Amino acid sequence: MEQIIVDEDEKKRLQEKDAKEFREVEKALEEEIREKYNPDDIFKNRNRVIPEGTQTSEEARMTVVQEEKWYQKIFNLIKNLFHRNK
């Protein structure tokens, strides 16, 4: 590490400047954390933006797709085999 020779007044001034910059950075970080984790706004989703055209209707979201049961698949397979032979 380099050592620079400065007088006591300059050293004190540099230390105060560093301490002031550190306090400013620390204060900004605390403010950012306070905004991010504020208990009053914790459940608000500020980052989420939904374009108007992409909103889905209630009916589209509630649609349930029923898959064919395993025994129905086997039954239909056997049924199709008999229909092909005709």
C-alpha positions in Angstrom: 0.0 0.0 0.0 1.3 3.4 -0.9 2.0 5.9 1.8 1.5 9.5 1.1 2.9 12.1 3.4 0.5 14.8 4.3 0.3 17.3 7.2 -2.2 16.8 10.1 -4.7 19.4 8.8 -4.9 17.7 5.4 -5.2 14.3 7.0 -8.0 15.5 9.3 -9.8 17.1 6.3 -9.5 13.9 4.2 -10.8 11.8 7.1 -13.8 14.1 7.6 -14.5 14.1 3.8 -14.4 10.2 3.8 -16.6 10.0 6.8 -19.1 12.4 5.2 -19.2 10.4 2.0 -19.6 7.2 3.9 -22.6 8.7 5.9 -24.2 9.9 2.6 -23.9 6.5 1.0 -25.1 4.7 4.2 -28.1 7.1 4.4 -29.0 6.5 0.7 -28.8 2.8 1.3 -31.0 3.0 4.4 -33.5 5.1 2.5 -33.6 2.5 -0.4 -34.1 -0.3 2.1 -36.8 1.6 3.9 -38.7 2.2 0.6 -38.3 -1.4 -0.5 -39.3 -3.0 2.8 -41.8 -0.4 4.2 -44.4 -2.3 6.2 -47.1 0.0 5.0 -46.4 -0.7 1.3 -45.1 -4.3 1.5 -48.1 -5.8 -0.3 -48.2 -3.2 -3.1 -46.5 -4.4 -6.3 -45.0 -1.2 -7.7 -42.8 -2.9 -10.3 -45.6 -4.9 -12.1 -47.0 -3.2 -15.2 -49.7 -5.0 -17.2 -50.3 -3.8 -20.7 -54.0 -3.3 -21.5 -54.0 -5.7 -24.4 -52.6 -8.6 -22.4 -55.2 -8.7 -19.7 -57.2 -12.0 -19.8 -60.9 -12.2 -19.2 -62.4 -13.9 -16.2 -63.8 -16.7 -18.3 -60.4 -17.5 -20.0 -58.7 -17.7 -16.6 -61.3 -20.1 -15.1 -61.3 -22.6 -18.0 -60.6 -26.1 -16.8 -59.3 -28.7 -19.3 -60.3 -32.2 -18.5 -58.0 -34.8 -19.8 -59.1 -38.2 -21.0 -58.9 -40.8 -18.2 -56.4 -43.7 -18.7 -59.1 -46.4 -19.0 -61.0 -44.2 -21.6 -57.8 -44.0 -23.6 -57.5 -47.8 -23.6 -61.1 -48.2 -24.5 -60.9 -45.8 -27.4 -57.7 -47.5 -28.7 -59.4 -50.9 -28.7 -62.5 -49.3 -30.3 -60.5 -47.7 -33.0 -58.7 -51.0 -33.8 -62.0 -52.7 -34.5 -63.2 -49.8 -36.7 -60.1 -49.9 -38.8 -60.6 -53.5 -39.7 -64.0 -52.9 -41.3 
